Amino acid sequence: MNPTEISPSLVIQGFTPPLALASFKLIAFDMDSTLINIECIDEIADAVGLKAEVAAITEATMRGEIADFKTSLRRRVALLKGVSVVSMERVYTERLQLNPGATELVAACKKAGMKVLLVSGGFTFFADRVAARLGIDYAKSNQLEALDGVLTGQLLDQPWGVICDGEEKRKTLLETCTLLGIEPSQAIAMGDGANDLPMMGAAGLSVAYHAKPKVREKAMVAINSGGLDRLLEVLH
């Protein structure tokens, strides 16, 4: 695809804008570093002095240098053993913020009659709260196991499985389309890391937000600076 710059900070490829927001019925968001400003797992690791080690694994995974997301996540979660739920609460209250434009973009999509999906390789402790804050319709993420208020370093089984990786994100997008009776071409998928590429590839419009190079290259829209609501410069 030949890229066209609306500006150096907003690149489109593969179509001529604008597109009609009303043409889409679903928007799916990644959470960490997309809807929110942090990678939650890195900040949790800070409580046990392992932020640098965990963040290095996270960065390599998001860049696509570690292809097996499930192994990467299990490795990082194991390092969280012993972190208190109180420490996680502090991450939520003191460090987690919605990224600029998140509220505005979700509100615009809902006003246009779209449903909103949050599908994350992060954790329910944060994802469920972010979904509630933004009025998001559907959410899927991973669940950390805690005993007596302390993380065990393990993940819990959920009805759909254990780990929400890139393939699970894609599957969730497609299942939500089926639930809504729409085609995947009527969905938008927005993310920043390599594990978002499967769902972005399945959607009618793929959007990279402040993303890793591999993701920017493959997305139909790349927002390289500014807020999430810059997508509304492409959709009218």
Secondary structure, 3 states (H helix, E strand, C coil): CCEEEEECCEEEECCCCCECHHHCCEEEECCECCCECCCHHHHHHHHHCCHHHHHHHHHHHHCCCCCCHHHHHHHHHHCCCCCEHHHHHHHHHHHCCECCCHHHHHHHHHHCCCEEEEEEEEEHHHHHHHHHHHCCCEEEEECEEEECCEEEEEECCECCECCCCHHHHHHHHHHHHHHHCCCHHHEEEEECCHHHHHHHHHCCEEEEECCCHHHHHHCCEEECCCCHHHHHHCEC
